[in-house]
């Protein structure tokens, strides 16, 4: 099955009211996926990370604050010698206040910092090779790989 390597998220100022969220990662394929020309359905979500106050008793909840438009992606076997990996980079312009997953202020009157990470999921969409092709049919696509980026902390709103 494919792997997602080195997922990173950066968030930078774009305009007065928006930021630019940039997600980069590498898709590493097994040779059968590469030679079959496997097509994946890519989903990327920006998640507000609410860490629990006491890690021994998890009570935090993660909030989806934005989503990239899903895409179909592939690495067709046309490169000689074959490369079983390919780079991905996506950019999304997001309203600053959409990232405000921890509203309110600290006891010092500063805005509470927000923690945002990207969750990347690849699902098989077409040309799934053996042994993955023998998976029982279902109404939902089978997940090929999922990964979580680094967490970016800031107060954008």
C-alpha positions, 0 to 999 in steps of 0.5 A: 500500500502507498505511504505518505512521507514528510507531510508538512503544513505552513501557514503564512500571511496572504491578505489582511483577512486571509492566510495561505495554507500550504501542504507538501508531502511525498507519495511513495508507491509499491511497485505494483501500484506504480506499474498499474497506474493506480489513481488515488482520491486525495482529501486534505483537511485542516484540523484545529487541534484541541489537546486535552488539559490532562493527557492522562484523561483525554478530553480534547476534540479536534475541529475541521476548520477548512478543506482542500478541494479533493483531487484525483492524483496518479503517478503514471509509469512513464518515467525511465528509470521508474520513480516509485514516488511523487511530490505533492503541494497544495495551497489553500487561501483561508479566512483568518478567523476560520482558524480560530479554533480556540476563541477567547483570551488568555489570563493576560488578555492575549488571544488564545493560540490556535493549533492547526495541522493537516490530515492527508488521506489517499483512497484507491480510485482506479487501477488498484493492483493485486492484492489490493484489487481483491478487497471486497467491494464496498460503498466507501473507497478503501484508504490507501494511506493517511498521515498527519502533518506538523502542528502550526501554532498561531493567532490569526484572527 
